[in-house]
Amino acid sequence: MRYQGKADFADVLKHYTEGVAALGYQQTLLSASPSEERHEFIKDGEHFSLVFSVLERDVVTIDLSSRR
């Protein structure tokens, strides 16, 4: 699943990583660069990944993939 829109990259990262952590998921930062971060979240055997990217100025995408 992909979401895309105009937003500040740092604000989007903070919103999602803090929000998911507040739900009790353990977060692992898999990779980071100025234009992309990959995170994995795990809770009770459920795994999902979020990839945050800047495709062009002020346009942020979030890709979600999950597995059990």
Residue pairs with C-beta under 8 A, 6 or more apart in sequence:
1 63
1 64
1 65
2 61
2 62
2 63
2 64
3 61
3 62
3 64
4 55
4 59
4 60
4 61
4 62
5 59
5 60
6 58
6 59
6 60
7 58
7 60
8 58
8 60
9 35
9 52
9 54
9 60
12 52
12 60
12 62
13 37
13 52
16 50
16 52
16 62
17 27
17 39
20 27
20 41
20 50
21 27
23 43
24 43
25 41
25 42
25 43
26 41
26 42
26 43
27 39
27 40
27 41
28 39
28 40
28 41
28 42
29 37
29 38
29 39
30 38
30 39
30 40
30 49
31 37
31 38
32 38
35 53
35 54
36 51
36 52
36 53
36 54
37 51
37 52
38 49
38 50
38 51
38 52
39 49
39 50
39 51
39 52
40 47
40 48
40 49
41 47
41 48
41 49
41 50
45 68
46 66
46 68
47 66
47 67
47 68
48 64
48 65
48 66
48 67
49 63
49 64
49 65
49 66
50 62
50 63
50 64
51 61
51 62
51 63
52 60
52 61
52 62
53 60
53 61
53 62
53 63
54 60
54 61
55 61
